[in-house]
Amino acid sequence: MEHEEVVDNSHKDFAHNWVLSSRFLFYCLFFLIIAFSFGGCYSLYKHRYHGTPEVTVPGNTLYNPKYK
């Protein structure tokens, strides 16, 4: 008759330890919020408004058009 030793790994399991799993999920969520915030700020900085370009407007399209 052989005796098998039962090893209890439930304390290491992600689903059984709600304290560690909730802490891990909180830090993941916190990191994702910070990463998306910095990514959005960088995108807004990269595509920022660079000023009014010098545009030539034809005279016939003005509010008071100038005809030849």
PDB file of N, CA, C and O in Angstrom:
ATOM      1  N   MET A   1       0.843  -1.159   0.000  1.00  0.00           N
ATOM      2  CA  MET A   1       0.000   0.000   0.000  1.00  0.00           C
ATOM      3  C   MET A   1       0.900   1.238   0.000  1.00  0.00           C
ATOM      4  O   MET A   1       1.694   1.452   0.916  1.00  0.00           O
ATOM      5  N   GLU A   2       0.755   2.038  -1.043  1.00  0.00           N
ATOM      6  CA  GLU A   2       1.576   3.239  -1.144  1.00  0.00           C
ATOM      7  C   GLU A   2       0.803   4.438  -0.625  1.00  0.00           C
ATOM      8  O   GLU A   2      -0.414   4.533  -0.783  1.00  0.00           O
ATOM      9  N   HIS A   3       1.530   5.343  -0.007  1.00  0.00           N
ATOM     10  CA  HIS A   3       0.927   6.556   0.545  1.00  0.00           C
ATOM     11  C   HIS A   3       1.386   7.748  -0.285  1.00  0.00           C
ATOM     12  O   HIS A   3       2.582   8.009  -0.413  1.00  0.00           O
ATOM     13  N   GLU A   4       0.414   8.470  -0.847  1.00  0.00           N
ATOM     14  CA  GLU A   4       0.750   9.662  -1.624  1.00  0.00           C
ATOM     15  C   GLU A   4       0.556  10.889  -0.752  1.00  0.00           C
ATOM     16  O   GLU A   4      -0.454  11.023  -0.061  1.00  0.00           O
ATOM     17  N   GLU A   5       1.511  11.760  -0.791  1.00  0.00           N
ATOM     18  CA  GLU A   5       1.424  12.987  -0.005  1.00  0.00           C
ATOM     19  C   GLU A   5       0.623  14.022  -0.784  1.00  0.00           C
ATOM     20  O   GLU A   5       0.879  14.274  -1.962  1.00  0.00           O
ATOM     21  N   VAL A   6      -0.335  14.606  -0.113  1.00  0.00           N
ATOM     22  CA  VAL A   6      -1.169  15.630  -0.734  1.00  0.00           C
ATOM     23  C   VAL A   6      -0.529  16.988  -0.470  1.00  0.00           C
ATOM     24  O   VAL A   6      -0.315  17.381   0.677  1.00  0.00           O
ATOM     25  N   VAL A   7      -0.230  17.694  -1.556  1.00  0.00           N
ATOM     26  CA  VAL A   7       0.389  19.008  -1.440  1.00  0.00           C
ATOM     27  C   VAL A   7      -0.692  20.063  -1.643  1.00  0.00           C
ATOM     28  O   VAL A   7      -1.377  20.075  -2.666  1.00  0.00           O
ATOM     29  N   ASP A   8      -0.838  20.941  -0.666  1.00  0.00           N
ATOM     30  CA  ASP A   8      -1.848  22.000  -0.731  1.00  0.00           C
ATOM     31  C   ASP A   8      -1.230  23.255  -1.349  1.00  0.00           C
ATOM     32  O   ASP A   8      -0.433  23.943  -0.712  1.00  0.00           O
ATOM     33  N   ASN A   9      -1.603  23.539  -2.582  1.00  0.00           N
ATOM     34  CA  ASN A   9      -1.110  24.725  -3.290  1.00  0.00           C
ATOM     35  C   ASN A   9      -2.173  25.808  -3.400  1.00  0.00           C
ATOM     36  O   ASN A   9      -2.021  26.743  -4.186  1.00  0.00           O
ATOM     37  N   SER A  10      -3.241  25.699  -2.629  1.00  0.00           N
ATOM     38  CA  SER A  10      -4.329  26.665  -2.766  1.00  0.00           C
ATOM     39  C   SER A  10      -3.922  28.065  -2.303  1.00  0.00           C
ATOM     40  O   SER A  10      -4.493  29.054  -2.761  1.00  0.00           O
ATOM     41  N   HIS A  11      -2.932  28.162  -1.393  1.00  0.00           N
ATOM     42  CA  HIS A  11      -2.498  29.481  -0.942  1.00  0.00           C
ATOM     43  C   HIS A  11      -1.682  30.202  -2.016  1.00  0.00           C
ATOM     44  O   HIS A  11      -1.502  31.417  -1.942  1.00  0.00           O
ATOM     45  N   LYS A  12      -1.186  29.462  -3.014  1.00  0.00           N
ATOM     46  CA  LYS A  12      -0.427  30.073  -4.099  1.00  0.00           C
ATOM     47  C   LYS A  12      -1.295  30.349  -5.325  1.00  0.00           C
ATOM     48  O   LYS A  12      -0.843  30.996  -6.269  1.00  0.00           O
ATOM     49  N   ASP A  13      -2.501  29.879  -5.317  1.00  0.00           N
ATOM     50  CA  ASP A  13      -3.373  30.014  -6.479  1.00  0.00           C
ATOM     51  C   ASP A  13      -3.955  31.422  -6.546  1.00  0.00           C
ATOM     52  O   ASP A  13      -4.317  32.007  -5.525  1.00  0.00           O
ATOM     53  N   PHE A  14      -4.036  31.946  -7.743  1.00  0.00           N
ATOM     54  CA  PHE A  14      -4.554  33.301  -7.961  1.00  0.00           C
ATOM     55  C   PHE A  14      -6.037  33.404  -7.596  1.00  0.00           C
ATOM     56  O   PHE A  14      -6.475  34.411  -7.039  1.00  0.00           O
ATOM     57  N   ALA A  15      -6.792  32.378  -7.906  1.00  0.00           N
ATOM     58  CA  ALA A  15      -8.236  32.430  -7.684  1.00  0.00           C
ATOM     59  C   ALA A  15      -8.623  32.207  -6.227  1.00  0.00           C
ATOM     60  O   ALA A  15      -9.698  32.644  -5.816  1.00  0.00           O
ATOM     61  N   HIS A  16      -7.792  31.549  -5.435  1.00  0.00           N
ATOM     62  CA  HIS A  16      -8.147  31.241  -4.057  1.00  0.00           C
ATOM     63  C   HIS A  16      -7.738  32.318  -3.066  1.00  0.00           C
ATOM     64  O   HIS A  16      -8.316  32.400  -1.982  1.00  0.00           O
ATOM     65  N   ASN A  17      -6.762  33.143  -3.407  1.00  0.00           N
ATOM     66  CA  ASN A  17      -6.307  34.183  -2.485  1.00  0.00           C
ATOM     67  C   ASN A  17      -6.797  35.527  -3.006  1.00  0.00           C
ATOM     68  O   ASN A  17      -6.135  36.150  -3.836  1.00  0.00           O
ATOM     69  N   TRP A  18      -7.950  35.976  -2.528  1.00  0.00           N
ATOM     70  CA  TRP A  18      -8.564  37.193  -3.073  1.00  0.00           C
ATOM     71  C   TRP A  18      -7.805  38.448  -2.676  1.00  0.00           C
ATOM     72  O   TRP A  18      -7.910  39.459  -3.370  1.00  0.00           O
ATOM     73  N   VAL A  19      -7.050  38.423  -1.596  1.00  0.00           N
ATOM     74  CA  VAL A  19      -6.288  39.602  -1.181  1.00  0.00           C
ATOM     75  C   VAL A  19      -5.166  39.868  -2.187  1.00  0.00           C
ATOM     76  O   VAL A  19      -5.014  40.993  -2.664  1.00  0.00           O
ATOM     77  N   LEU A  20      -4.396  38.856  -2.503  1.00  0.00           N
ATOM     78  CA  LEU A  20      -3.306  39.037  -3.459  1.00  0.00           C
ATOM     79  C   LEU A  20      -3.828  39.293  -4.873  1.00  0.00           C
ATOM     80  O   LEU A  20      -3.256  40.096  -5.610  1.00  0.00           O
ATOM     81  N   SER A  21      -4.905  38.619  -5.249  1.00  0.00           N
ATOM     82  CA  SER A  21      -5.425  38.808  -6.591  1.00  0.00           C
ATOM     83  C   SER A  21      -6.027  40.206  -6.749  1.00  0.00           C
ATOM     84  O   SER A  21      -5.859  40.826  -7.799  1.00  0.00           O
ATOM     85  N   SER A  22      -6.721  40.711  -5.731  1.00  0.00           N
ATOM     86  CA  SER A  22      -7.301  42.047  -5.847  1.00  0.00           C
ATOM     87  C   SER A  22      -6.210  43.110  -5.833  1.00  0.00           C
ATOM     88  O   SER A  22      -6.329  44.128  -6.515  1.00  0.00           O
ATOM     89  N   ARG A  23      -5.148  42.886  -5.063  1.00  0.00           N
ATOM     90  CA  ARG A  23      -4.023  43.818  -5.055  1.00  0.00           C
ATOM     91  C   ARG A  23      -3.339  43.829  -6.418  1.00  0.00           C
ATOM     92  O   ARG A  23      -2.996  44.891  -6.938  1.00  0.00           O
ATOM     93  N   PHE A  24      -3.143  42.645  -6.994  1.00  0.00           N
ATOM     94  CA  PHE A  24      -2.525  42.543  -8.313  1.00  0.00           C
ATOM     95  C   PHE A  24      -3.375  43.228  -9.375  1.00  0.00           C
ATOM     96  O   PHE A  24      -2.852  43.968 -10.209  1.00  0.00           O
ATOM     97  N   LEU A  25      -4.692  42.985  -9.347  1.00  0.00           N
ATOM     98  CA  LEU A  25      -5.580  43.619 -10.325  1.00  0.00           C
ATOM     99  C   LEU A  25      -5.626  45.128 -10.137  1.00  0.00           C
ATOM    100  O   LEU A  25      -5.717  45.865 -11.119  1.00  0.00           O
ATOM    101  N   PHE A  26      -5.566  45.606  -8.888  1.00  0.00           N
ATOM    102  CA  PHE A  26      -5.546  47.040  -8.641  1.00  0.00           C
ATOM    103  C   PHE A  26      -4.293  47.675  -9.235  1.00  0.00           C
ATOM    104  O   PHE A  26      -4.378  48.718  -9.882  1.00  0.00           O
ATOM    105  N   TYR A  27      -3.135  47.059  -9.024  1.00  0.00           N
ATOM    106  CA  TYR A  27      -1.896  47.616  -9.567  1.00  0.00           C
ATOM    107  C   TYR A  27      -1.881  47.554 -11.094  1.00  0.00           C
ATOM    108  O   TYR A  27      -1.370  48.466 -11.743  1.00  0.00           O
ATOM    109  N   CYS A  28      -2.432  46.495 -11.669  1.00  0.00           N
ATOM    110  CA  CYS A  28      -2.525  46.428 -13.137  1.00  0.00           C
ATOM    111  C   CYS A  28      -3.427  47.527 -13.666  1.00  0.00           C
ATOM    112  O   CYS A  28      -3.084  48.189 -14.645  1.00  0.00           O
ATOM    113  N   LEU A  29      -4.569  47.732 -13.034  1.00  0.00           N
ATOM    114  CA  LEU A  29      -5.492  48.783 -13.457  1.00  0.00           C
ATOM    115  C   LEU A  29      -4.862  50.157 -13.289  1.00  0.00           C
ATOM    116  O   LEU A  29      -5.005  51.014 -14.161  1.00  0.00           O
ATOM    117  N   PHE A  30      -4.171  50.376 -12.183  1.00  0.00           N
ATOM    118  CA  PHE A  30      -3.497  51.650 -11.939  1.00  0.00           C
ATOM    119  C   PHE A  30      -2.433  51.911 -13.002  1.00  0.00           C
ATOM    120  O   PHE A  30      -2.337  53.021 -13.525  1.00  0.00           O
ATOM    121  N   PHE A  31      -1.638  50.899 -13.322  1.00  0.00           N
ATOM    122  CA  PHE A  31      -0.608  51.047 -14.351  1.00  0.00           C
ATOM    123  C   PHE A  31      -1.231  51.337 -15.714  1.00  0.00           C
ATOM    124  O   PHE A  31      -0.725  52.178 -16.458  1.00  0.00           O
ATOM    125  N   LEU A  32      -2.325  50.649 -16.049  1.00  0.00           N
ATOM    126  CA  LEU A  32      -2.971  50.885 -17.337  1.00  0.00           C
ATOM    127  C   LEU A  32      -3.553  52.287 -17.433  1.00  0.00           C
ATOM    128  O   LEU A  32      -3.469  52.918 -18.486  1.00  0.00           O
ATOM    129  N   ILE A  33      -4.143  52.783 -16.351  1.00  0.00           N
ATOM    130  CA  ILE A  33      -4.695  54.145 -16.369  1.00  0.00           C
ATOM    131  C   ILE A  33      -3.581  55.163 -16.552  1.00  0.00           C
ATOM    132  O   ILE A  33      -3.724  56.104 -17.333  1.00  0.00           O
ATOM    133  N   ILE A  34      -2.468  54.985 -15.835  1.00  0.00           N
ATOM    134  CA  ILE A  34      -1.330  55.901 -15.981  1.00  0.00           C
ATOM    135  C   ILE A  34      -0.753  55.813 -17.396  1.00  0.00           C
ATOM    136  O   ILE A  34      -0.442  56.841 -17.997  1.00  0.00           O
ATOM    137  N   ALA A  35      -0.606  54.600 -17.935  1.00  0.00           N
ATOM    138  CA  ALA A  35      -0.042  54.425 -19.277  1.00  0.00           C
ATOM    139  C   ALA A  35      -0.935  55.063 -20.338  1.00  0.00           C
ATOM    140  O   ALA A  35      -0.429  55.742 -21.232  1.00  0.00           O
ATOM    141  N   PHE A  36      -2.249  54.862 -20.259  1.00  0.00           N
ATOM    142  CA  PHE A  36      -3.155  55.473 -21.228  1.00  0.00           C
ATOM    143  C   PHE A  36      -3.191  56.992 -21.079  1.00  0.00           C
ATOM    144  O   PHE A  36      -3.328  57.704 -22.074  1.00  0.00           O
ATOM    145  N   SER A  37      -3.070  57.495 -19.856  1.00  0.00           N
ATOM    146  CA  SER A  37      -3.039  58.945 -19.654  1.00  0.00           C
ATOM    147  C   SER A  37      -1.804  59.563 -20.297  1.00  0.00           C
ATOM    148  O   SER A  37      -1.902  60.562 -21.010  1.00  0.00           O
ATOM    149  N   PHE A  38      -0.636  58.964 -20.043  1.00  0.00           N
ATOM    150  CA  PHE A  38       0.584  59.486 -20.665  1.00  0.00           C
ATOM    151  C   PHE A  38       0.541  59.327 -22.179  1.00  0.00           C
ATOM    152  O   PHE A  38       1.008  60.207 -22.902  1.00  0.00           O
ATOM    153  N   GLY A  39      -0.010  58.227 -22.669  1.00  0.00           N
ATOM    154  CA  GLY A  39      -0.139  58.022 -24.112  1.00  0.00           C
ATOM    155  C   GLY A  39      -1.056  59.050 -24.750  1.00  0.00           C
ATOM    156  O   GLY A  39      -0.759  59.565 -25.828  1.00  0.00           O
ATOM    157  N   GLY A  40      -2.166  59.352 -24.094  1.00  0.00           N
ATOM    158  CA  GLY A  40      -3.076  60.370 -24.612  1.00  0.00           C
ATOM    159  C   GLY A  40      -2.464  61.755 -24.589  1.00  0.00           C
ATOM    160  O   GLY A  40      -2.639  62.532 -25.527  1.00  0.00           O
ATOM    161  N   CYS A  41      -1.736  62.071 -23.504  1.00  0.00           N
ATOM    162  CA  CYS A  41      -1.067  63.375 -23.432  1.00  0.00           C
ATOM    163  C   CYS A  41      -0.004  63.507 -24.516  1.00  0.00           C
ATOM    164  O   CYS A  41       0.139  64.562 -25.133  1.00  0.00           O
ATOM    165  N   TYR A  42       0.742  62.424 -24.742  1.00  0.00           N
ATOM    166  CA  TYR A  42       1.768  62.468 -25.790  1.00  0.00           C
ATOM    167  C   TYR A  42       1.132  62.631 -27.168  1.00  0.00           C
ATOM    168  O   TYR A  42       1.645  63.370 -28.008  1.00  0.00           O
ATOM    169  N   SER A  43       0.015  61.940 -27.399  1.00  0.00           N
ATOM    170  CA  SER A  43      -0.667  62.058 -28.681  1.00  0.00           C
ATOM    171  C   SER A  43      -1.198  63.476 -28.892  1.00  0.00           C
ATOM    172  O   SER A  43      -1.107  64.021 -29.992  1.00  0.00           O
ATOM    173  N   LEU A  44      -1.749  64.065 -27.840  1.00  0.00           N
ATOM    174  CA  LEU A  44      -2.216  65.451 -27.954  1.00  0.00           C
ATOM    175  C   LEU A  44      -1.049  66.405 -28.194  1.00  0.00           C
ATOM    176  O   LEU A  44      -1.183  67.366 -28.952  1.00  0.00           O
ATOM    177  N   TYR A  45       0.083  66.152 -27.562  1.00  0.00           N
ATOM    178  CA  TYR A  45       1.262  66.995 -27.769  1.00  0.00           C
ATOM    179  C   TYR A  45       1.805  66.835 -29.191  1.00  0.00           C
ATOM    180  O   TYR A  45       2.222  67.812 -29.812  1.00  0.00           O
ATOM    181  N   LYS A  46       1.800  65.623 -29.695  1.00  0.00           N
ATOM    182  CA  LYS A  46       2.337  65.355 -31.024  1.00  0.00           C
ATOM    183  C   LYS A  46       1.463  65.979 -32.108  1.00  0.00           C
ATOM    184  O   LYS A  46       1.983  66.437 -33.125  1.00  0.00           O
ATOM    185  N   HIS A  47       0.155  66.005 -31.913  1.00  0.00           N
ATOM    186  CA  HIS A  47      -0.776  66.535 -32.907  1.00  0.00           C
ATOM    187  C   HIS A  47      -1.316  67.909 -32.494  1.00  0.00           C
ATOM    188  O   HIS A  47      -2.459  68.247 -32.799  1.00  0.00           O
ATOM    189  N   ARG A  48      -0.500  68.685 -31.809  1.00  0.00           N
ATOM    190  CA  ARG A  48      -0.963  69.976 -31.303  1.00  0.00           C
ATOM    191  C   ARG A  48      -1.123  70.987 -32.444  1.00  0.00           C
ATOM    192  O   ARG A  48      -0.648  70.773 -33.559  1.00  0.00           O
ATOM    193  N   TYR A  49      -1.790  72.071 -32.139  1.00  0.00           N
ATOM    194  CA  TYR A  49      -2.033  73.142 -33.105  1.00  0.00           C
ATOM    195  C   TYR A  49      -0.766  73.966 -33.256  1.00  0.00           C
ATOM    196  O   TYR A  49      -0.222  74.459 -32.267  1.00  0.00           O
ATOM    197  N   HIS A  50      -0.295  74.118 -34.476  1.00  0.00           N
ATOM    198  CA  HIS A  50       0.969  74.800 -34.735  1.00  0.00           C
ATOM    199  C   HIS A  50       0.784  76.239 -35.191  1.00  0.00           C
ATOM    200  O   HIS A  50       1.753  76.859 -35.628  1.00  0.00           O
ATOM    201  N   GLY A  51      -0.393  76.783 -35.108  1.00  0.00           N
ATOM    202  CA  GLY A  51      -0.610  78.176 -35.493  1.00  0.00           C
ATOM    203  C   GLY A  51      -1.379  78.270 -36.799  1.00  0.00           C
ATOM    204  O   GLY A  51      -1.646  77.271 -37.467  1.00  0.00           O
ATOM    205  N   THR A  52      -1.722  79.490 -37.134  1.00  0.00           N
ATOM    206  CA  THR A  52      -2.490  79.743 -38.342  1.00  0.00           C
ATOM    207  C   THR A  52      -1.573  79.696 -39.560  1.00  0.00           C
ATOM    208  O   THR A  52      -0.607  80.456 -39.633  1.00  0.00           O
ATOM    209  N   PRO A  53      -1.861  78.821 -40.509  1.00  0.00           N
ATOM    210  CA  PRO A  53      -1.035  78.776 -41.711  1.00  0.00           C
ATOM    211  C   PRO A  53      -1.356  79.964 -42.626  1.00  0.00           C
ATOM    212  O   PRO A  53      -2.448  80.530 -42.567  1.00  0.00           O
ATOM    213  N   GLU A  54      -0.415  80.320 -43.448  1.00  0.00           N
ATOM    214  CA  GLU A  54      -0.607  81.400 -44.410  1.00  0.00           C
ATOM    215  C   GLU A  54      -1.347  80.826 -45.613  1.00  0.00           C
ATOM    216  O   GLU A  54      -0.786  80.055 -46.392  1.00  0.00           O
ATOM    217  N   VAL A  55      -2.606  81.211 -45.753  1.00  0.00           N
ATOM    218  CA  VAL A  55      -3.459  80.666 -46.801  1.00  0.00           C
ATOM    219  C   VAL A  55      -3.839  81.795 -47.748  1.00  0.00           C
ATOM    220  O   VAL A  55      -4.240  82.873 -47.310  1.00  0.00           O
ATOM    221  N   THR A  56      -3.714  81.549 -49.026  1.00  0.00           N
ATOM    222  CA  THR A  56      -4.155  82.533 -50.022  1.00  0.00           C
ATOM    223  C   THR A  56      -5.596  82.225 -50.389  1.00  0.00           C
ATOM    224  O   THR A  56      -5.925  81.113 -50.801  1.00  0.00           O
ATOM    225  N   VAL A  57      -6.440  83.219 -50.234  1.00  0.00           N
ATOM    226  CA  VAL A  57      -7.864  83.058 -50.504  1.00  0.00           C
ATOM    227  C   VAL A  57      -8.179  83.777 -51.807  1.00  0.00           C
ATOM    228  O   VAL A  57      -7.829  84.947 -51.968  1.00  0.00           O
ATOM    229  N   PRO A  58      -8.829  83.101 -52.730  1.00  0.00           N
ATOM    230  CA  PRO A  58      -9.208  83.773 -53.975  1.00  0.00           C
ATOM    231  C   PRO A  58     -10.179  84.920 -53.696  1.00  0.00           C
ATOM    232  O   PRO A  58     -11.021  84.832 -52.802  1.00  0.00           O
ATOM    233  N   GLY A  59     -10.050  85.992 -54.472  1.00  0.00           N
ATOM    234  CA  GLY A  59     -10.869  87.182 -54.240  1.00  0.00           C
ATOM    235  C   GLY A  59     -12.345  86.965 -54.475  1.00  0.00           C
ATOM    236  O   GLY A  59     -13.167  87.650 -53.866  1.00  0.00           O
ATOM    237  N   ASN A  60     -12.711  86.031 -55.342  1.00  0.00           N
ATOM    238  CA  ASN A  60     -14.130  85.822 -55.628  1.00  0.00           C
ATOM    239  C   ASN A  60     -14.830  84.992 -54.554  1.00  0.00           C
ATOM    240  O   ASN A  60     -16.044  84.803 -54.633  1.00  0.00           O
ATOM    241  N   THR A  61     -14.099  84.487 -53.543  1.00  0.00           N
ATOM    242  CA  THR A  61     -14.729  83.702 -52.474  1.00  0.00           C
ATOM    243  C   THR A  61     -14.798  84.468 -51.159  1.00  0.00           C
ATOM    244  O   THR A  61     -15.180  83.892 -50.140  1.00  0.00           O
ATOM    245  N   LEU A  62     -14.439  85.755 -51.151  1.00  0.00           N
ATOM    246  CA  LEU A  62     -14.495  86.558 -49.935  1.00  0.00           C
ATOM    247  C   LEU A  62     -15.930  86.903 -49.578  1.00  0.00           C
ATOM    248  O   LEU A  62     -16.845  86.670 -50.367  1.00  0.00           O
ATOM    249  N   TYR A  63     -16.131  87.471 -48.361  1.00  0.00           N
ATOM    250  CA  TYR A  63     -17.468  87.884 -47.940  1.00  0.00           C
ATOM    251  C   TYR A  63     -17.978  88.988 -48.862  1.00  0.00           C
ATOM    252  O   TYR A  63     -19.139  88.976 -49.274  1.00  0.00           O
ATOM    253  N   ASN A  64     -17.122  89.924 -49.177  1.00  0.00           N
ATOM    254  CA  ASN A  64     -17.403  90.937 -50.203  1.00  0.00           C
ATOM    255  C   ASN A  64     -16.508  90.599 -51.397  1.00  0.00           C
ATOM    256  O   ASN A  64     -15.355  91.025 -51.452  1.00  0.00           O
ATOM    257  N   PRO A  65     -17.040  89.835 -52.347  1.00  0.00           N
ATOM    258  CA  PRO A  65     -16.197  89.344 -53.429  1.00  0.00           C
ATOM    259  C   PRO A  65     -15.667  90.475 -54.316  1.00  0.00           C
ATOM    260  O   PRO A  65     -16.324  91.497 -54.514  1.00  0.00           O
ATOM    261  N   LYS A  66     -14.486  90.262 -54.829  1.00  0.00           N
ATOM    262  CA  LYS A  66     -13.858  91.210 -55.750  1.00  0.00           C
ATOM    263  C   LYS A  66     -13.813  90.551 -57.118  1.00  0.00           C
ATOM    264  O   LYS A  66     -13.151  89.533 -57.318  1.00  0.00           O
ATOM    265  N   TYR A  67     -14.530  91.153 -58.052  1.00  0.00           N
ATOM    266  CA  TYR A  67     -14.582  90.603 -59.392  1.00  0.00           C
ATOM    267  C   TYR A  67     -13.655  91.395 -60.304  1.00  0.00           C
ATOM    268  O   TYR A  67     -13.326  92.549 -60.028  1.00  0.00           O
ATOM    269  N   LYS A  68     -13.247  90.768 -61.377  1.00  0.00           N
ATOM    270  CA  LYS A  68     -12.367  91.433 -62.318  1.00  0.00           C
ATOM    271  C   LYS A  68     -13.126  92.376 -63.210  1.00  0.00           C
ATOM    272  O   LYS A  68     -12.531  93.025 -64.071  1.00  0.00           O
TER     273      LYS A  68
END
